[in-house]
Amino acid sequence: MLNRDAKIQERAYALWESMGFPHGADWDHWLEAERQIDLELLTSFKPKKTRAKKKAA
């Protein structure tokens, strides 16, 4: 699996490409890609279930 920065880089490039390769908007594309990737990671996160500890009698 790719790390977070690599995913952001790929998404930022795709955004740049989809907008027709505009000059000077690289930071905007990076921040938007970062927001999208972080949202995807947060919504796909599933915490591990832990067993409840038994109480001593």
mmCIF file as Biopython writes it, N, C-alpha, C and O atoms, coordinates in Angstrom:
data_model
#
loop_
_atom_site.group_PDB
_atom_site.id
_atom_site.type_symbol
_atom_site.label_atom_id
_atom_site.label_alt_id
_atom_site.label_comp_id
_atom_site.label_asym_id
_atom_site.label_entity_id
_atom_site.label_seq_id
_atom_site.pdbx_PDB_ins_code
_atom_site.Cartn_x
_atom_site.Cartn_y
_atom_site.Cartn_z
_atom_site.occupancy
_atom_site.B_iso_or_equiv
_atom_site.auth_seq_id
_atom_site.auth_asym_id
_atom_site.pdbx_PDB_model_num
ATOM 1   N N  . MET A ? 1  ? 0.837   -1.184  0.000   1.0 0.0 1  A 1 
ATOM 2   C CA . MET A ? 1  ? 0.000   0.000   0.000   1.0 0.0 1  A 1 
ATOM 3   C C  . MET A ? 1  ? 0.879   1.244   0.000   1.0 0.0 1  A 1 
ATOM 4   O O  . MET A ? 1  ? 1.901   1.294   0.684   1.0 0.0 1  A 1 
ATOM 5   N N  . LEU A ? 2  ? 0.479   2.226   -0.758  1.0 0.0 2  A 1 
ATOM 6   C CA . LEU A ? 2  ? 1.239   3.460   -0.834  1.0 0.0 2  A 1 
ATOM 7   C C  . LEU A ? 2  ? 1.111   4.248   0.462   1.0 0.0 2  A 1 
ATOM 8   O O  . LEU A ? 2  ? 0.103   4.159   1.163   1.0 0.0 2  A 1 
ATOM 9   N N  . ASN A ? 3  ? 2.137   5.012   0.764   1.0 0.0 3  A 1 
ATOM 10  C CA . ASN A ? 3  ? 2.024   5.833   1.962   1.0 0.0 3  A 1 
ATOM 11  C C  . ASN A ? 3  ? 1.196   7.086   1.662   1.0 0.0 3  A 1 
ATOM 12  O O  . ASN A ? 3  ? 0.886   7.369   0.505   1.0 0.0 3  A 1 
ATOM 13  N N  . ARG A ? 4  ? 0.851   7.816   2.689   1.0 0.0 4  A 1 
ATOM 14  C CA . ARG A ? 4  ? -0.035  8.973   2.580   1.0 0.0 4  A 1 
ATOM 15  C C  . ARG A ? 4  ? 0.510   10.026  1.617   1.0 0.0 4  A 1 
ATOM 16  O O  . ARG A ? 4  ? -0.231  10.527  0.771   1.0 0.0 4  A 1 
ATOM 17  N N  . ASP A ? 5  ? 1.778   10.364  1.732   1.0 0.0 5  A 1 
ATOM 18  C CA . ASP A ? 5  ? 2.354   11.401  0.874   1.0 0.0 5  A 1 
ATOM 19  C C  . ASP A ? 5  ? 2.326   11.011  -0.601  1.0 0.0 5  A 1 
ATOM 20  O O  . ASP A ? 5  ? 2.076   11.854  -1.463  1.0 0.0 5  A 1 
ATOM 21  N N  . ALA A ? 6  ? 2.576   9.757   -0.889  1.0 0.0 6  A 1 
ATOM 22  C CA . ALA A ? 6  ? 2.532   9.301   -2.278  1.0 0.0 6  A 1 
ATOM 23  C C  . ALA A ? 6  ? 1.115   9.391   -2.829  1.0 0.0 6  A 1 
ATOM 24  O O  . ALA A ? 6  ? 0.921   9.771   -3.984  1.0 0.0 6  A 1 
ATOM 25  N N  . LYS A ? 7  ? 0.125   9.045   -2.011  1.0 0.0 7  A 1 
ATOM 26  C CA . LYS A ? 7  ? -1.272  9.150   -2.436  1.0 0.0 7  A 1 
ATOM 27  C C  . LYS A ? 7  ? -1.642  10.605  -2.698  1.0 0.0 7  A 1 
ATOM 28  O O  . LYS A ? 7  ? -2.320  10.918  -3.676  1.0 0.0 7  A 1 
ATOM 29  N N  . ILE A ? 8  ? -1.189  11.491  -1.814  1.0 0.0 8  A 1 
ATOM 30  C CA . ILE A ? 8  ? -1.470  12.919  -1.986  1.0 0.0 8  A 1 
ATOM 31  C C  . ILE A ? 8  ? -0.815  13.432  -3.259  1.0 0.0 8  A 1 
ATOM 32  O O  . ILE A ? 8  ? -1.431  14.183  -4.016  1.0 0.0 8  A 1 
ATOM 33  N N  . GLN A ? 9  ? 0.422   13.035  -3.499  1.0 0.0 9  A 1 
ATOM 34  C CA . GLN A ? 9  ? 1.134   13.469  -4.698  1.0 0.0 9  A 1 
ATOM 35  C C  . GLN A ? 9  ? 0.393   13.030  -5.959  1.0 0.0 9  A 1 
ATOM 36  O O  . GLN A ? 9  ? 0.223   13.818  -6.890  1.0 0.0 9  A 1 
ATOM 37  N N  . GLU A ? 10 ? -0.042  11.788  -5.987  1.0 0.0 10 A 1 
ATOM 38  C CA . GLU A ? 10 ? -0.781  11.285  -7.145  1.0 0.0 10 A 1 
ATOM 39  C C  . GLU A ? 10 ? -2.103  12.030  -7.339  1.0 0.0 10 A 1 
ATOM 40  O O  . GLU A ? 10 ? -2.471  12.370  -8.463  1.0 0.0 10 A 1 
ATOM 41  N N  . ARG A ? 11 ? -2.810  12.280  -6.243  1.0 0.0 11 A 1 
ATOM 42  C CA . ARG A ? 11 ? -4.095  12.984  -6.336  1.0 0.0 11 A 1 
ATOM 43  C C  . ARG A ? 11 ? -3.889  14.435  -6.762  1.0 0.0 11 A 1 
ATOM 44  O O  . ARG A ? 11 ? -4.660  14.958  -7.566  1.0 0.0 11 A 1 
ATOM 45  N N  . ALA A ? 12 ? -2.856  15.088  -6.231  1.0 0.0 12 A 1 
ATOM 46  C CA . ALA A ? 12 ? -2.575  16.475  -6.610  1.0 0.0 12 A 1 
ATOM 47  C C  . ALA A ? 12 ? -2.249  16.568  -8.096  1.0 0.0 12 A 1 
ATOM 48  O O  . ALA A ? 12 ? -2.685  17.500  -8.773  1.0 0.0 12 A 1 
ATOM 49  N N  . TYR A ? 13 ? -1.494  15.619  -8.598  1.0 0.0 13 A 1 
ATOM 50  C CA . TYR A ? 13 ? -1.174  15.607  -10.025 1.0 0.0 13 A 1 
ATOM 51  C C  . TYR A ? 13 ? -2.437  15.413  -10.855 1.0 0.0 13 A 1 
ATOM 52  O O  . TYR A ? 13 ? -2.619  16.071  -11.880 1.0 0.0 13 A 1 
ATOM 53  N N  . ALA A ? 14 ? -3.309  14.511  -10.414 1.0 0.0 14 A 1 
ATOM 54  C CA . ALA A ? 14 ? -4.559  14.265  -11.137 1.0 0.0 14 A 1 
ATOM 55  C C  . ALA A ? 14 ? -5.437  15.519  -11.143 1.0 0.0 14 A 1 
ATOM 56  O O  . ALA A ? 14 ? -6.071  15.827  -12.152 1.0 0.0 14 A 1 
ATOM 57  N N  . LEU A ? 15 ? -5.476  16.239  -10.023 1.0 0.0 15 A 1 
ATOM 58  C CA . LEU A ? 15 ? -6.243  17.482  -9.973  1.0 0.0 15 A 1 
ATOM 59  C C  . LEU A ? 15 ? -5.657  18.519  -10.923 1.0 0.0 15 A 1 
ATOM 60  O O  . LEU A ? 15 ? -6.389  19.195  -11.645 1.0 0.0 15 A 1 
ATOM 61  N N  . TRP A ? 16 ? -4.346  18.638  -10.917 1.0 0.0 16 A 1 
ATOM 62  C CA . TRP A ? 16 ? -3.644  19.580  -11.797 1.0 0.0 16 A 1 
ATOM 63  C C  . TRP A ? 16 ? -3.934  19.247  -13.257 1.0 0.0 16 A 1 
ATOM 64  O O  . TRP A ? 16 ? -4.223  20.123  -14.072 1.0 0.0 16 A 1 
ATOM 65  N N  . GLU A ? 17 ? -3.847  17.961  -13.556 1.0 0.0 17 A 1 
ATOM 66  C CA . GLU A ? 17 ? -4.091  17.494  -14.913 1.0 0.0 17 A 1 
ATOM 67  C C  . GLU A ? 17 ? -5.544  17.767  -15.339 1.0 0.0 17 A 1 
ATOM 68  O O  . GLU A ? 17 ? -5.797  18.211  -16.459 1.0 0.0 17 A 1 
ATOM 69  N N  . SER A ? 18 ? -6.482  17.499  -14.439 1.0 0.0 18 A 1 
ATOM 70  C CA . SER A ? 18 ? -7.895  17.681  -14.757 1.0 0.0 18 A 1 
ATOM 71  C C  . SER A ? 18 ? -8.266  19.147  -14.973 1.0 0.0 18 A 1 
ATOM 72  O O  . SER A ? 18 ? -9.266  19.447  -15.624 1.0 0.0 18 A 1 
ATOM 73  N N  . MET A ? 19 ? -7.467  20.050  -14.431 1.0 0.0 19 A 1 
ATOM 74  C CA . MET A ? 19 ? -7.733  21.485  -14.585 1.0 0.0 19 A 1 
ATOM 75  C C  . MET A ? 19 ? -6.958  22.088  -15.754 1.0 0.0 19 A 1 
ATOM 76  O O  . MET A ? 19 ? -6.962  23.305  -15.942 1.0 0.0 19 A 1 
ATOM 77  N N  . GLY A ? 20 ? -6.299  21.247  -16.534 1.0 0.0 20 A 1 
ATOM 78  C CA . GLY A ? 20 ? -5.606  21.739  -17.718 1.0 0.0 20 A 1 
ATOM 79  C C  . GLY A ? 20 ? -4.194  22.218  -17.471 1.0 0.0 20 A 1 
ATOM 80  O O  . GLY A ? 20 ? -3.692  23.050  -18.227 1.0 0.0 20 A 1 
ATOM 81  N N  . PHE A ? 21 ? -3.530  21.717  -16.429 1.0 0.0 21 A 1 
ATOM 82  C CA . PHE A ? 21 ? -2.136  22.050  -16.114 1.0 0.0 21 A 1 
ATOM 83  C C  . PHE A ? 21 ? -1.903  23.548  -15.884 1.0 0.0 21 A 1 
ATOM 84  O O  . PHE A ? 21 ? -0.982  24.117  -16.469 1.0 0.0 21 A 1 
ATOM 85  N N  . PRO A ? 22 ? -2.728  24.204  -15.037 1.0 0.0 22 A 1 
ATOM 86  C CA . PRO A ? 22 ? -2.534  25.638  -14.815 1.0 0.0 22 A 1 
ATOM 87  C C  . PRO A ? 22 ? -1.230  25.922  -14.061 1.0 0.0 22 A 1 
ATOM 88  O O  . PRO A ? 22 ? -0.805  25.134  -13.216 1.0 0.0 22 A 1 
ATOM 89  N N  . HIS A ? 23 ? -0.616  27.040  -14.377 1.0 0.0 23 A 1 
ATOM 90  C CA . HIS A ? 23 ? 0.630   27.436  -13.730 1.0 0.0 23 A 1 
ATOM 91  C C  . HIS A ? 23 ? 0.315   28.170  -12.427 1.0 0.0 23 A 1 
ATOM 92  O O  . HIS A ? 23 ? -0.588  29.005  -12.388 1.0 0.0 23 A 1 
ATOM 93  N N  . GLY A ? 24 ? 1.053   27.863  -11.367 1.0 0.0 24 A 1 
ATOM 94  C CA . GLY A ? 24 ? 0.953   28.603  -10.121 1.0 0.0 24 A 1 
ATOM 95  C C  . GLY A ? 24 ? -0.099  28.134  -9.137  1.0 0.0 24 A 1 
ATOM 96  O O  . GLY A ? 24 ? -0.337  28.817  -8.142  1.0 0.0 24 A 1 
ATOM 97  N N  . ALA A ? 25 ? -0.737  27.003  -9.369  1.0 0.0 25 A 1 
ATOM 98  C CA . ALA A ? 25 ? -1.772  26.530  -8.455  1.0 0.0 25 A 1 
ATOM 99  C C  . ALA A ? 25 ? -1.361  25.228  -7.770  1.0 0.0 25 A 1 
ATOM 100 O O  . ALA A ? 25 ? -2.210  24.497  -7.259  1.0 0.0 25 A 1 
ATOM 101 N N  . ASP A ? 26 ? -0.064  24.939  -7.760  1.0 0.0 26 A 1 
ATOM 102 C CA . ASP A ? 26 ? 0.399   23.666  -7.204  1.0 0.0 26 A 1 
ATOM 103 C C  . ASP A ? 26 ? 0.062   23.504  -5.726  1.0 0.0 26 A 1 
ATOM 104 O O  . ASP A ? 26 ? -0.324  22.419  -5.291  1.0 0.0 26 A 1 
ATOM 105 N N  . TRP A ? 27 ? 0.204   24.561  -4.966  1.0 0.0 27 A 1 
ATOM 106 C CA . TRP A ? 27 ? -0.083  24.474  -3.534  1.0 0.0 27 A 1 
ATOM 107 C C  . TRP A ? 27 ? -1.573  24.223  -3.305  1.0 0.0 27 A 1 
ATOM 108 O O  . TRP A ? 27 ? -1.942  23.453  -2.418  1.0 0.0 27 A 1 
ATOM 109 N N  . ASP A ? 28 ? -2.422  24.862  -4.093  1.0 0.0 28 A 1 
ATOM 110 C CA . ASP A ? 28 ? -3.867  24.640  -3.985  1.0 0.0 28 A 1 
ATOM 111 C C  . ASP A ? 28 ? -4.223  23.186  -4.284  1.0 0.0 28 A 1 
ATOM 112 O O  . ASP A ? 28 ? -5.044  22.584  -3.593  1.0 0.0 28 A 1 
ATOM 113 N N  . HIS A ? 29 ? -3.597  22.630  -5.320  1.0 0.0 29 A 1 
ATOM 114 C CA . HIS A ? 29 ? -3.863  21.236  -5.670  1.0 0.0 29 A 1 
ATOM 115 C C  . HIS A ? 29 ? -3.372  20.299  -4.573  1.0 0.0 29 A 1 
ATOM 116 O O  . HIS A ? 29 ? -4.041  19.316  -4.254  1.0 0.0 29 A 1 
ATOM 117 N N  . TRP A ? 30 ? -2.219  20.591  -3.999  1.0 0.0 30 A 1 
ATOM 118 C CA . TRP A ? 30 ? -1.679  19.750  -2.936  1.0 0.0 30 A 1 
ATOM 119 C C  . TRP A ? 30 ? -2.614  19.767  -1.723  1.0 0.0 30 A 1 
ATOM 120 O O  . TRP A ? 30 ? -2.925  18.714  -1.166  1.0 0.0 30 A 1 
ATOM 121 N N  . LEU A ? 31 ? -3.057  20.940  -1.318  1.0 0.0 31 A 1 
ATOM 122 C CA . LEU A ? 31 ? -3.921  21.038  -0.142  1.0 0.0 31 A 1 
ATOM 123 C C  . LEU A ? 31 ? -5.275  20.357  -0.365  1.0 0.0 31 A 1 
ATOM 124 O O  . LEU A ? 31 ? -5.806  19.715  0.542   1.0 0.0 31 A 1 
ATOM 125 N N  . GLU A ? 32 ? -5.823  20.497  -1.557  1.0 0.0 32 A 1 
ATOM 126 C CA . GLU A ? 32 ? -7.087  19.832  -1.862  1.0 0.0 32 A 1 
ATOM 127 C C  . GLU A ? 32 ? -6.900  18.314  -1.876  1.0 0.0 32 A 1 
ATOM 128 O O  . GLU A ? 32 ? -7.744  17.579  -1.363  1.0 0.0 32 A 1 
ATOM 129 N N  . ALA A ? 33 ? -5.813  17.853  -2.451  1.0 0.0 33 A 1 
ATOM 130 C CA . ALA A ? 33 ? -5.527  16.422  -2.475  1.0 0.0 33 A 1 
ATOM 131 C C  . ALA A ? 33 ? -5.333  15.892  -1.054  1.0 0.0 33 A 1 
ATOM 132 O O  . ALA A ? 33 ? -5.815  14.810  -0.717  1.0 0.0 33 A 1 
ATOM 133 N N  . GLU A ? 34 ? -4.632  16.652  -0.235  1.0 0.0 34 A 1 
ATOM 134 C CA . GLU A ? 34 ? -4.410  16.265  1.164   1.0 0.0 34 A 1 
ATOM 135 C C  . GLU A ? 34 ? -5.744  16.151  1.903   1.0 0.0 34 A 1 
ATOM 136 O O  . GLU A ? 34 ? -5.960  15.201  2.655   1.0 0.0 34 A 1 
ATOM 137 N N  . ARG A ? 35 ? -6.627  17.111  1.689   1.0 0.0 35 A 1 
ATOM 138 C CA . ARG A ? 35 ? -7.939  17.078  2.334   1.0 0.0 35 A 1 
ATOM 139 C C  . ARG A ? 35 ? -8.727  15.848  1.898   1.0 0.0 35 A 1 
ATOM 140 O O  . ARG A ? 35 ? -9.332  15.169  2.729   1.0 0.0 35 A 1 
ATOM 141 N N  . GLN A ? 36 ? -8.721  15.561  0.609   1.0 0.0 36 A 1 
ATOM 142 C CA . GLN A ? 36 ? -9.462  14.416  0.088   1.0 0.0 36 A 1 
ATOM 143 C C  . GLN A ? 36 ? -8.920  13.092  0.622   1.0 0.0 36 A 1 
ATOM 144 O O  . GLN A ? 36 ? -9.688  12.229  1.046   1.0 0.0 36 A 1 
ATOM 145 N N  . ILE A ? 37 ? -7.599  12.935  0.601   1.0 0.0 37 A 1 
ATOM 146 C CA . ILE A ? 37 ? -6.981  11.685  1.067   1.0 0.0 37 A 1 
ATOM 147 C C  . ILE A ? 37 ? -7.231  11.494  2.558   1.0 0.0 37 A 1 
ATOM 148 O O  . ILE A ? 37 ? -7.574  10.393  2.991   1.0 0.0 37 A 1 
ATOM 149 N N  . ASP A ? 38 ? -7.064  12.548  3.344   1.0 0.0 38 A 1 
ATOM 150 C CA . ASP A ? 38 ? -7.295  12.426  4.790   1.0 0.0 38 A 1 
ATOM 151 C C  . ASP A ? 38 ? -8.749  12.060  5.081   1.0 0.0 38 A 1 
ATOM 152 O O  . ASP A ? 38 ? -9.016  11.258  5.976   1.0 0.0 38 A 1 
ATOM 153 N N  . LEU A ? 39 ? -9.680  12.635  4.343   1.0 0.0 39 A 1 
ATOM 154 C CA . LEU A ? 39 ? -11.087 12.296  4.521   1.0 0.0 39 A 1 
ATOM 155 C C  . LEU A ? 39 ? -11.339 10.834  4.184   1.0 0.0 39 A 1 
ATOM 156 O O  . LEU A ? 39 ? -12.062 10.143  4.902   1.0 0.0 39 A 1 
ATOM 157 N N  . GLU A ? 40 ? -10.744 10.361  3.092   1.0 0.0 40 A 1 
ATOM 158 C CA . GLU A ? 40 ? -10.884 8.947   2.720   1.0 0.0 40 A 1 
ATOM 159 C C  . GLU A ? 40 ? -10.303 8.028   3.792   1.0 0.0 40 A 1 
ATOM 160 O O  . GLU A ? 40 ? -10.896 7.003   4.128   1.0 0.0 40 A 1 
ATOM 161 N N  . LEU A ? 41 ? -9.153  8.399   4.321   1.0 0.0 41 A 1 
ATOM 162 C CA . LEU A ? 41 ? -8.521  7.573   5.353   1.0 0.0 41 A 1 
ATOM 163 C C  . LEU A ? 41 ? -9.353  7.550   6.628   1.0 0.0 41 A 1 
ATOM 164 O O  . LEU A ? 41 ? -9.491  6.503   7.260   1.0 0.0 41 A 1 
ATOM 165 N N  . LEU A ? 42 ? -9.907  8.693   7.007   1.0 0.0 42 A 1 
ATOM 166 C CA . LEU A ? 42 ? -10.725 8.753   8.219   1.0 0.0 42 A 1 
ATOM 167 C C  . LEU A ? 42 ? -12.018 7.974   8.079   1.0 0.0 42 A 1 
ATOM 168 O O  . LEU A ? 42 ? -12.441 7.305   9.022   1.0 0.0 42 A 1 
ATOM 169 N N  . THR A ? 43 ? -12.652 8.048   6.922   1.0 0.0 43 A 1 
ATOM 170 C CA . THR A ? 43 ? -13.928 7.351   6.759   1.0 0.0 43 A 1 
ATOM 171 C C  . THR A ? 43 ? -13.749 5.845   6.578   1.0 0.0 43 A 1 
ATOM 172 O O  . THR A ? 43 ? -14.687 5.078   6.799   1.0 0.0 43 A 1 
ATOM 173 N N  . SER A ? 44 ? -12.550 5.417   6.177   1.0 0.0 44 A 1 
ATOM 174 C CA . SER A ? 44 ? -12.324 3.984   5.996   1.0 0.0 44 A 1 
ATOM 175 C C  . SER A ? 44 ? -11.713 3.328   7.237   1.0 0.0 44 A 1 
ATOM 176 O O  . SER A ? 44 ? -11.562 2.107   7.280   1.0 0.0 44 A 1 
ATOM 177 N N  . PHE A ? 45 ? -11.364 4.131   8.243   1.0 0.0 45 A 1 
ATOM 178 C CA . PHE A ? 45 ? -10.743 3.590   9.456   1.0 0.0 45 A 1 
ATOM 179 C C  . PHE A ? 45 ? -11.777 2.851   10.292  1.0 0.0 45 A 1 
ATOM 180 O O  . PHE A ? 45 ? -12.855 3.371   10.578  1.0 0.0 45 A 1 
ATOM 181 N N  . LYS A ? 46 ? -11.425 1.623   10.678  1.0 0.0 46 A 1 
ATOM 182 C CA . LYS A ? 46 ? -12.285 0.828   11.547  1.0 0.0 46 A 1 
ATOM 183 C C  . LYS A ? 46 ? -11.449 0.385   12.745  1.0 0.0 46 A 1 
ATOM 184 O O  . LYS A ? 46 ? -10.533 -0.423  12.596  1.0 0.0 46 A 1 
ATOM 185 N N  . PRO A ? 47 ? -11.757 0.904   13.920  1.0 0.0 47 A 1 
ATOM 186 C CA . PRO A ? 47 ? -10.967 0.534   15.099  1.0 0.0 47 A 1 
ATOM 187 C C  . PRO A ? 47 ? -11.103 -0.942  15.435  1.0 0.0 47 A 1 
ATOM 188 O O  . PRO A ? 47 ? -12.134 -1.562  15.174  1.0 0.0 47 A 1 
ATOM 189 N N  . LYS A ? 48 ? -10.060 -1.487  16.011  1.0 0.0 48 A 1 
ATOM 190 C CA . LYS A ? 48 ? -10.083 -2.887  16.421  1.0 0.0 48 A 1 
ATOM 191 C C  . LYS A ? 48 ? -11.002 -3.051  17.619  1.0 0.0 48 A 1 
ATOM 192 O O  . LYS A ? 48 ? -11.051 -2.204  18.511  1.0 0.0 48 A 1 
ATOM 193 N N  . LYS A ? 49 ? -11.721 -4.153  17.618  1.0 0.0 49 A 1 
ATOM 194 C CA . LYS A ? 49 ? -12.574 -4.454  18.766  1.0 0.0 49 A 1 
ATOM 195 C C  . LYS A ? 49 ? -11.710 -5.122  19.828  1.0 0.0 49 A 1 
ATOM 196 O O  . LYS A ? 49 ? -10.909 -6.010  19.535  1.0 0.0 49 A 1 
ATOM 197 N N  . THR A ? 50 ? -11.886 -4.685  21.040  1.0 0.0 50 A 1 
ATOM 198 C CA . THR A ? 50 ? -11.139 -5.275  22.144  1.0 0.0 50 A 1 
ATOM 199 C C  . THR A ? 50 ? -12.113 -5.985  23.076  1.0 0.0 50 A 1 
ATOM 200 O O  . THR A ? 50 ? -13.268 -5.584  23.221  1.0 0.0 50 A 1 
ATOM 201 N N  . ARG A ? 51 ? -11.630 -7.025  23.689  1.0 0.0 51 A 1 
ATOM 202 C CA . ARG A ? 51 ? -12.456 -7.757  24.629  1.0 0.0 51 A 1 
ATOM 203 C C  . ARG A ? 51 ? -12.483 -7.010  25.960  1.0 0.0 51 A 1 
ATOM 204 O O  . ARG A ? 51 ? -11.497 -6.412  26.389  1.0 0.0 51 A 1 
ATOM 205 N N  . ALA A ? 52 ? -13.638 -7.070  26.585  1.0 0.0 52 A 1 
ATOM 206 C CA . ALA A ? 52 ? -13.783 -6.460  27.913  1.0 0.0 52 A 1 
ATOM 207 C C  . ALA A ? 52 ? -13.060 -7.339  28.933  1.0 0.0 52 A 1 
ATOM 208 O O  . ALA A ? 52 ? -13.132 -8.567  28.870  1.0 0.0 52 A 1 
ATOM 209 N N  . LYS A ? 53 ? -12.374 -6.706  29.861  1.0 0.0 53 A 1 
ATOM 210 C CA . LYS A ? 53 ? -11.682 -7.450  30.904  1.0 0.0 53 A 1 
ATOM 211 C C  . LYS A ? 53 ? -12.679 -7.953  31.926  1.0 0.0 53 A 1 
ATOM 212 O O  . LYS A ? 53 ? -13.625 -7.256  32.290  1.0 0.0 53 A 1 
ATOM 213 N N  . LYS A ? 54 ? -12.450 -9.196  32.391  1.0 0.0 54 A 1 
ATOM 214 C CA . LYS A ? 54 ? -13.315 -9.768  33.412  1.0 0.0 54 A 1 
ATOM 215 C C  . LYS A ? 54 ? -12.955 -9.168  34.765  1.0 0.0 54 A 1 
ATOM 216 O O  . LYS A ? 54 ? -11.782 -8.986  35.092  1.0 0.0 54 A 1 
ATOM 217 N N  . LYS A ? 55 ? -13.985 -8.867  35.537  1.0 0.0 55 A 1 
ATOM 218 C CA . LYS A ? 55 ? -13.768 -8.318  36.873  1.0 0.0 55 A 1 
ATOM 219 C C  . LYS A ? 55 ? -13.455 -9.447  37.839  1.0 0.0 55 A 1 
ATOM 220 O O  . LYS A ? 55 ? -14.025 -10.535 37.756  1.0 0.0 55 A 1 
ATOM 221 N N  . ALA A ? 56 ? -12.553 -9.170  38.742  1.0 0.0 56 A 1 
ATOM 222 C CA . ALA A ? 56 ? -12.220 -10.165 39.780  1.0 0.0 56 A 1 
ATOM 223 C C  . ALA A ? 56 ? -13.369 -10.288 40.761  1.0 0.0 56 A 1 
ATOM 224 O O  . ALA A ? 56 ? -13.999 -9.295  41.124  1.0 0.0 56 A 1 
ATOM 225 N N  . ALA A ? 57 ? -13.633 -11.495 41.182  1.0 0.0 57 A 1 
ATOM 226 C CA . ALA A ? 57 ? -14.758 -11.745 42.080  1.0 0.0 57 A 1 
ATOM 227 C C  . ALA A ? 57 ? -14.421 -11.464 43.514  1.0 0.0 57 A 1 
ATOM 228 O O  . ALA A ? 57 ? -15.269 -11.628 44.392  1.0 0.0 57 A 1 
#
